[in-house]
Amino acid sequence: MGDKTQTHPGAAGRAVAADHPASLRNVVLVGHSGSGKTTLVEALALTAGAVNRAGRVEDGGTVSDYDEIEHRQQRSVQLSLVPLEWDGIKVNVLDTPGYADFVGELRAGLRAADAALFVVSASDGVDGSTRMVWEECAAVGMPRAIVVTHLEAARADFEEMTRVCAETFGGDDPDAVLPLYLPLHGPQGPDGHAPVTGLVGLLSQKLFDYSSGERKESEPGPEQLPDMTQARNRLIEGIISESEDETLMDRYLGGEQVEVKTLIEDLERAVARGSFFPVLAAAPAAVGARQGIGTVELLELITRGFPTPFEHPTPGVTTIDGTPRGIKPCDVDGPLVAEVVKTSSDPYVGRISLVRVFSGALRPDQTVHVSGHGMTDRGHEDHDLDERIGALSMPFGKQQRPVPQAVAGDLVCVAKLTRAETGDTLSAKDDPLVMEPWRMPDPLLPLAIQAHSKADEDKLSQGLARLVAEDPTMRLEQNQDTHQVVLWCLGEAHADVALERLRTRYGVQVDVVPHRVSLRETFAHRSAGRGRHVKQSGGHGQYAICEIEVEPLPGGSGIEFVDKVVGGAVPRQFIPSVEKGVRAQAARGVAAGHPLIDVRVTLLDGKAHSVDSSDAAFQTAGALALREAAAEARIHLLEPVAEVSVLVGDDYVGAVMSDLSGRRGRVLGTEQTAGGRTVIRAEVPEIEIGRYAVDLRSLSHGTARFDRRYVRHEPMPAQVAEKVREQAGDS
């Protein structure tokens, strides 16, 4: 790694293809927004020769309708695929958004990749969300490397950032995070800043100078030797400590010279198995070079040090009925098992599905079985169906270039899968299989919407269905209590993109309205009511009288109806009618229009007429009796309470607990977890946490996350209830 100068770029304008998993590498770029991921991908593509006719790199990806959204948001909002070719190896580079609202795109990229490249800005450092993704990768043993970007910045300090990365990512073994290269600086300018002009290879002991616009190799001078020797010795010890040859360290400490070839082989094995994490340097925008500084070195690491798809275990696979099915990793001759990792729309081609093939091969015009299970909590229905896929292609900028097939381990774009959704499994139609879904964060920011016009109302349902089919981090709710359509999102930027997609992609204009929680009502004390429904207006009359008593019950009891009529005052056939009327009125509410719960309604007495009494009359009388009882009683407004679990760094525990108390929350307890973090459990009224997904991110600088679950309804404080009633009256 770092000794080669010859490159093997893919031909411009030709789709990069692979005919065997051994010639594939799938790598996902991870890093916070602004760390330079997209610029780095463009530089890698330029170095590898993936340019257009004008010699300019086009944006990678699977769709073209995001340009306006990304331009307006000034950030990436989608997972994009950029296939490259280097040294005869096809490299699928997955560029992920760095902003927390689009973590679903990041998780899709992690699912599709075999290794992760963490991009860290030399001027900004490592943020909390990047640290959490590193821990996720560590939990599954995914191979990782680190590239430090923005070395051209005036305040960039590669040595300090390498130390921070070792401290942050190394855990108990900081010597597992070491640089392979050191930046080479040119003469200081008038401002005292010495620009980065190249790299010093620690293993090869060569200088790679980019100052002329091309990568040139030379010998180090005496001014580079002290720093290089010290860093090289530490790197060699770090590599040897990961070697499978247990005698190598003793021989090295005994003065034996270890061949560079042996060191590189041990390094490659340690990187591939995820026990050593090299740090590289990159400054693709530092000079006007065709090959950005560090891009050749990165491509060498990816193609020689990162694992092939053979080394990626296949996620759990079952038959449709749930029977486990053993699938060999990346079995070219095995049954077809592929997964839709992203779904998007192209204005000219229609729906395009980005698919990772885990076993077998995918070919154009093949009929496959599409199975979607495990996403019912997000508004998706389980489904099993057969579909004929269209053309297979690879993105080349904004164009799609056809490919003849996609072998196990490869990624490919599939056209015209009209029913397949993100997360669905594709398999042979005569051997249907299901892959276990990958973990997605819960969307916890509610966005209540309504159609802007009648024309929009006709298209809204279909537009929303397609939106959640493409993005499994959104959840669609049709709230039966508030009669609102609620789109649950991960944050404000996520919600903004959802509205933009509805408008531009599906032609649906919507209005955002205040989100309402599902309130309830109950009686504060015992009360009685009399329902009298007597009418005579010619012809058949209406006659029904009933007397009831209402008393509160413990939370969760619902509506209990008791019959204590004696002497046939209310004929037996009309007692169910009274109950029906009571329950119908309870569902409509008795004070503020919210459903009545947790009361016992006892029918005590009544009167009937031999001719004019009827089922309808006694239903009406039952409803009137409940309303009269409510008019004589104090009615509590009940609000839903959620149990919230917040995972937060220890530095922010005090601020989070204080904030929860300010939301009328009751802290139930705390628990220490690994990595210097704490889980805070609290019960908080749902009306107070509508925007908690946004507020918590701001409070913890993006390092905390939470989940919530409904616990119960409980009485709302009088002053809060009064405010809610006033707001309801105003609307």
N, C-alpha and C positions, 0 to 999 in steps of 0.2 A: 504494500500500500504506500504509494508516494514515490515509487521508483520509476514509473513509466512516463514517457512523454508522448508516445504515439497514441492517437485516439482513433476510434472507429465509429464515426457518427452515422446515424440513420440517414437515409436519403430523404431530402426535402420533398414533401408532397406525397410520400408513400406511407401507407399505413404500416405501423410497426407490428409484426406478427411473431408468434412463437409456436413451434411445433412440438415442444416437449417441456415439461415443468422444470427440468434442470436449467433451461435457458431463460428462466423467469425470476424476477425479483419484484415483490410488492412492498412498497414502503409508504408509510403515511407520515406527513409532516405535521407536527404538533407544536403549538406555541401561542402565546397571547397575541391579541390584536396589536398590530404595529411592530411585531418582532422581525418582519421581513420575509415571511414564508413565500408569498406570491412572487416577490422580486427574485428570491432564490430559485424558485421553480423555473421562472423565465430564463434565468442565467444558465441553469442546468440544461434546459431545452436548447438554448443557443449554443452551448458548448457541444452538445450531442448532435447538433445539426438539424433539429426539428424547427426549421424556419419556413416562412412563406416565400413567395417569389421575390418579394422586395427585400429579403434578408432580415425580416423582423419577426420576432416571436409573437404568435397570436395567443390569446387567452386559451388555456385548456378548459375542458369541461364537457358536459353532455348536453347543455342547452344554451340558447342564446337570448332568452327573454329575461335574464337576470341583470343584464348590463345596466339598464336604467335604475333598477333598485339598488344595485351595488354602488353605482355612481352617486345616487342620492344619499345613501347611508354612509358613504365613504369607508366602506369595509366590505370584506367578503361575507356572504351570507349562505354560501352553498359549498358542498363538497364537489371538487372538480378533479378530473382524471387527466393526466398528461403522460402519455406513453412515450418513452425514449428508447434509444438503442445505444449500447456502449459495449465495446469489446465483444460483440456477438451476443450480448445479453439484452433481452427486453426488460426494461424497468418501467413498471407502472407506478408513477408518482401520484399520490393522492394528497391534494392540497386541501386542508380543512380550515374553516373559519376559526378565528381566535377568540371571538367575542362569546361570552357565556350563554347568550340567548340561543346560539346555534350549536349547542353541545350535541344535539342529536345528529348533526352532520359529522361531527367529530367521532362519535361512537360508531357511526356507519363506516367511517374510514378505518377505525381500529378493527372492526369486524372483517373488513376486506383485505387488510394488510397482514404481512408476515413479520414486519419489523417497523419500528418507529424512529423517526429522526426528530429530536426535540430541538427547536429553533429558539435560541435565547439571544436577546439583544444585549450587546456589550454596554450600551448606555442606559438600559432600563432594568436589567436584572431578571430575576425569576419571580413570577407572581404565584399566588396561592393556588389558582386553578391549574396551572401547569404542574405544580407539585403534586396535586391530587391525581392528575392523569398519569403521572409517572408511577405513582403507587398502584394505580389500577393495572398498568402494564406489568409492574413487578409481580402483582398477585397471580398473573397468568403466565409469567415467565417470558414475556415478549422481548426479543432482542431490541436494544436501544443504543443510540449514539446521540451525541450532542454537537450542534454546530453553533458557534458564536458568531453572530452577524453584527452589522453596523460598526465594523472595526474602523471605518473611515470617519466616524464621529469624533469630534474634538475631545470629548470626555470619555472615550472608550478606553478600557483597561482590560486587556485580555488576561493578563496574569491574575488580576483580582477576580474577574468573572470565572476563571477556571477554578479558583479557590472556592468561590460561592457555589459553583455547580458540584464540586466534590463534597462540600459540606451539606448541600441540600439533597443531592441525589445518591450520595455514596452510603448514607446510613452508617452502619458500623464499620464499613470498609471504604474510607475515602480514597484509598489507593486503587480502587477499581474504577475511578473516574479520573483519567489522566489525558493530557493532550498528546496527539501524534505530531502536531506541527506547532511552531511558534511564528507569530507575525514577523515579517521583515519590514523594517521602517526605512523610509528615505530620509533625506536631509530635512532638518527643521525649517519650517517657513517663518515668515515675519511674526506670526502669532505664537510661535513656540511649539506648534503642533507638527509632529513628524508623520507624514502620511504613510499608510500601509502600501507597500509596493510588491509584496510577494510573501512567500512562506519559507520557513526552515524546516526540512524534513528530519525528524529526530532519529528515525530508524535508518534512513538512507544516508543521513549526514550530508544532504545536498541542499543548495538554495534553489528555489523556484521563483524566478524574477518575472513579474508581469508588467513592469514599468514601460516596456516598449510596445505594449499592446498584444504581445504573444507570450506564452509561457516559455521561459528559457531556463535551462538547468546550468548550475555552476557550483564551484567548490566554496565552502564557507571561508570567510576571512577571519583573522585573529580576533576581531572585535565581536564576532558571533560565537566563538568557541566556548567561552566560560559558561554563558547561559545555556547553550545547547548541550554541553557535556553534563551539566547538573540535571537538566530536565530529562536527558536521554537515559542517564543512569537510573533515575526514579522510574521512568517508563519501563525499562528492561526488567527491573525488579517486580513491577506490577504485573507485567506479562508472564514472567516466569512463575510467579505465585499462582497463576491460573493454569499453568501447564499441566498436562496429563502425565508428563515425565517427572516423577517425584524426586529424581536425583539431580535435576537440572539446577535447582537453586543452590544445592551444596557445591556443585561443580563451579557455578558462577561465583559464589562467594569465595571459593578456593582459588580464584584467579583465572579460571578457564574462560576463554573468549567464546561467546555463543554466536553462531553464524546468524546473520540477518535473515536468511531464508527460514531458519528454525523459528526465530522470533515472530516473523510474519505469519507462519503457519499456526503457531500457538495463539497469536492474536486473533486470527480469523476464526479459529475454533471457539475461543472464549467469547467473542462478539456474537457468534451464531447461536451459542447456547444461553446467552443472556447473563453472563457472569462478569463481563468486562464492558465498560462503557466509554469508548474513546471520545475525546473532545477534539473537534476540528474547528478551523477558523475560516471565515468567508467574508469577503468584501466585494460582492459582485458589482457594486456601483462605484467602487473606489477610483477606478481608472477607466479610460475608454477602451478597454480590451475586449476583443471578441470572446475570449475565455475569461469570465469573471474570476477574480482571485478566490481560489479554493474550490472551484467547481470540478476541476479534473480530479482533485484529491477526494472529493465527496463521491463522485461517480465510481472511483476505484474502490472506496470503502463499501459502497452499496453492492457492487457487482462481485466483489471478492470476499467481503466480510459478513454481509447480511445473508440469512438463510434462504434456501430455495423453498418453494411451497411444500416439498416433501417433509420438511421439518415442522410444518404447521399442523397440529392435531385437528382433525375434523370435529366441529361442534357436534353435540349429541344429535343423533338421527333416530327417528322411530317410524314405524308404519302408521297408517292413518288411525288405527285403533290403539296406538300407544305402545306397541311392542318394540323394545329396543332393537336397533339394527346396527350391527358393527360395520363401519365403513373405514377402509384403510385410508390413511392420509394421502391425498392427491393421487388416487388410483386411476390411471389413465384408462384402464380396461374395466373399471368397476361400473356400477350402476350410476346413472346420471343423478347428481345431487348438486343443485345450484341454488343461489339465493339472490333475491332482489335487494340490493343494498341502498338503492336510491331510485326514485321515480320522478321524472320531470316531463315537461311538455315543450315541444318545439312548434312554433307557429306554422311550419311547413310540413314537418314529418309527422307531427302528432305526439303521442306519448312515447317516451324513450325510457327504458329500464336499464340501469347499470347493474350488471349481474356478476357475481363472483362464482366461478365454477369450482366446486370442491372435489368432485369425483366425476369420472366419465368425460364426455365431450358434448358440446352444444353446437348444433349446425343450423344453417338457415332453413326455413320452411319446415322445421321439425314440429310435430305436435307433441306438446308436453302437458303434464299434469301440474296444475297450479293449486297449491294448498296454503291456506292462510289460517293459522290458529294462534291463540294466545294473545290477541290484541283486542278482545271484546271490551276491556275496560277503557279503551280509547275511542269507542264508537265504531269499531270494526266488527263485522260479522264473520264467524267462522265460515270458510267456504272451500269447496273442493270442486274443481272443474277442469276441463281440458281446453287448451288454447293452442292455436297454430301461431308460432312466432314468425315474425317477418325477417328482414335482413339483419345480419350481424355486422357491426361496424366498430371502429375505434375513432375517438375524437382526434381531429387535427385542427386545432384552433376551433373555429365555429362550424367547421365542416365535419361530416361523418364519412370516413373512408371504409369501404366494405372489406370484410375479412371472411375467409372461407369457413372457419370454425374457431371455436374457443376450447382449448384443451384444459384438463384439470389444472387448477392453480392460476388460471388467467382471469382477467377481467374483460368484459365486453359489453357493448351497448346493444340492446335488443329492441327492435322497433315493433310497434303494433301489438303489444301485450295489453289489450284494452281493459282486462279485468284484474290483472296482477297488481298488487300493492307492495309498498316497501315492507320488507320482512317476510314476504311470501317465499315458499320453497318451490323450485321447479324440478321435476323428476320425470322419469319415463311414464307414459300414460298407462302402461300395463304393470308398473311397479311403483305406485305412488308412495312418496315418503315425505316426512316433515322434519325440518331442522328446528332445534330449540331456539326460541327468539333471543336476540341479544338484549341486554339490559338497557332500558331507556329511562331518562329522568322523568318524573311526574310533572306535567304542566300545572303550575299552581297560581297563575295570574289569570283571573277571569276577564273576558272581554264580551260584554253583552251587546248584541247587535240586532238591528232590524233593517229590513229592506227599505231603500230610499224611496222607491215608487212601486206601483203595481207591477210594472214590467220587471223590475228587479226581484220582486217577490216570487215571480214565476220561475226565475233562474237560481234563486238563492239556495234551495235545497240541494240541487245537483252540484252547484259550485262548491258548497261546503263539504259535500261527500267526497268530491275529488280532491279537495284540499287536504283532508285528514287521511285520505288514502295515500297521498304522496308523502306526508310528513307525520310519522307516528309519534312525534313529540307534541302534537296537538290533540286535544280531545274535544269532541263535540257533545254538548249537553242540551237537551230539550227539557227545561225545568218545568215539571208539571205543576208546581206550586206557584211560581212567579210568572209562568207562561213566557219566559224569556228564552231566546236562543243564545247560548253561551259557548264561546270558543275559548277553551283553556289553553294558555300559551306559557312560554318559559320566561318571558320578560317583555318590556315595552318594544324593543327593537323587533323581536319575534312577532309580536302582535301587529306592528307596523307593516312588516313584510307580508303577513297574512292578508291584511286589507288591500295592500298593493296588488298581490296576486289575484285576489277576487276581482279587482277592478280591471287590471290589464289583461289577465289571462282568460278569465271567464266572463268578463263584461258585466259584473254585478257590482252596483254601487250600494254601500250599506252605511247606516248611521250608527255610531257608537252611543249607547245610552247607559245611564248609571246601573251598575249591577246590584241586584237585590238579593238578599239572603232569604232563606225560607223560614219565615217567622211562624209562630203558633200562638194560640190563645188558650187560656184555661181559667177556671173559676178560682178565686182566692179563698172563698168560703162557701158554706152551704147556702142555697137559695131555692126558692120555689117559684113556679110559674103556672099560669092557667092559659090554655089555648082554646079559644072559642071561635069556631068557624060555622056561623049560622047564616044562611042566605036563602031568601025565598023570592024569586022574581018571575013567577009564573012557570008552570010546568014542573019538572023535577027539581026539588030543592037540594040544599046541601046543609047537613047538620052533623057536627062533631064537636065534642067538648072533652078536654082531657086535662088532668092536673098532674104535674110532675114535681119531683124534687131533684135538685142537682147538687152533688158534693164533689170536692176535688179528690183525686187519687194520686198515689205516688207516680213519679216520672216513669214513662214507658208503659203505662197501663192501657193507653188508648181510650176508646169509648166503651163503657160497659152499660148495658141496658137491662134493667130489672123490672119484672112485672109483679106488682103487689095489689092488683085490682081484686076486690072481693065482691061477691054478690052479682057478678055479671054486669056491673055498671058500664063497662066497655066490653061489648061482645068479643068472644075469643078470636073471631075471624078478623077483627080490626086492630088487635094489639100489634101484630107485625107491621100494620100500616103506620101506627104511631111511631114505632121504632124506625121505620124507613124515613119518615118525615124528620125525626130528630137527627138521624145520621146525615141526611142531606143538608140540613141547616148547619150542622157541625162542620161539614166539609166547606161550606161557604163562609163560616166564621160568624161571630155574634157581636163583635165590637169594631174591629178594624179590617175585617175581610180576610183574616188568616184562619186556617183550619183550627178547630177546637179539639183539644186532646186532653187525656188524663182526667176524665170525669166519669162519675157514675150517675146515670139518669134513671130514676125510679118512677114508674107510672103508678100513681096512687088511686086515682078515681077518674070518673068521667061520665058522660051521658051520650046516649045514642037515640036515634029516631028509627022507628021500624021501617019507614019508607025512604026518608031523605038521607040517611047515613050511607057512606060509601068509603071505599078504600082511599080515593083521592081526598075526600073531606077530612078523614082522620090523619092523612099525611100532612095536610095543611095545618091542622090543629096541633100536631106534634111539633112542627116547626115554629108555630106561633108561641107555644108554651116555652120552648127553649129560649126564644128571643126575649120573652117577658122575664124569665128567670135571670137572664143576663142583664137586663135593664135594672134589676134590683140588686145586682151584685157588683163587687169590684173584680174586674177582669185583668188578669196578669197577661202581659205580652211576653211570650217565651222566645228566646233567641237560641240558635244552634251554637254549641260549644265544641271546639275541636281540640284534640290532643296533638300538640306540636312537638316534634323532636328536632332539635337544631344541633347540627354538628359544626363546631366552631373552634378556631384556634384559641389556645389558652389566653392569648393577649386580648381577645375581644369578649371573653366570658362576661365580665362585669358590665360592659356596654350592652350586650344582648339581653342579659337578665333585667337590667334597668329598663330597657325598651319594652320588654314583655310586660313588666309591671305597669308601665304607662299605657298599655293596651288592655288593661283590666285582666291581665293574665295571672294565673296562680302557678308558680314554679313547683313542680312535683319532686324534682330531684335532679342531680347531675351525676355524670359517670365519666371517668377518665378513659380515654382510648389511646391507641398508639399514635405516634407522630406529634405529640404535644397538642392534642385536641381534646375537646370535651363535648359530651352529648348532654344537652339541656332538655329536659322534658317539662312541658307546661301545658295547662289547659287555658285556652284563650277563646273568647267569643269570636265567631267567624266574621262578624261585622267589622271587627277590628283588624283583620288580617287580609283584607281584600288585596292590598298592594304589598303584602309582606315580602313577596318574591323580589320586588324591586328595592324595598327599604332595607332588607337584610343584606343584600349585595352591597349597597352603599355603606352600610354600617360596618361591615367586615372587610371592606375593600375586595370583595369578590371571593373571599376564602371560605365562606360558610355556605351550607346548604341545609334544607329542612324538608320534612315531610309532615303530613297532617292526616288525621282520620276523625270522622264525626264520632262524638261520644254521646251527646244527649242534648235536649233542649232544657233550658232553665230560665227562671224569671229574669227579665231585664230590669236593671235599676230604673226607678221611676223617672229620673231626669232624662235618662237616655231614651226610655220609652216615649216620653212626651215629645222629644225631638224627632223621633221616628214618625210619630203620628202627625206632627206638623209638616214634615217633609212629604208624607203621603197625602195630606190635605192640599199642599201646594201643587202637587203633580196631578 
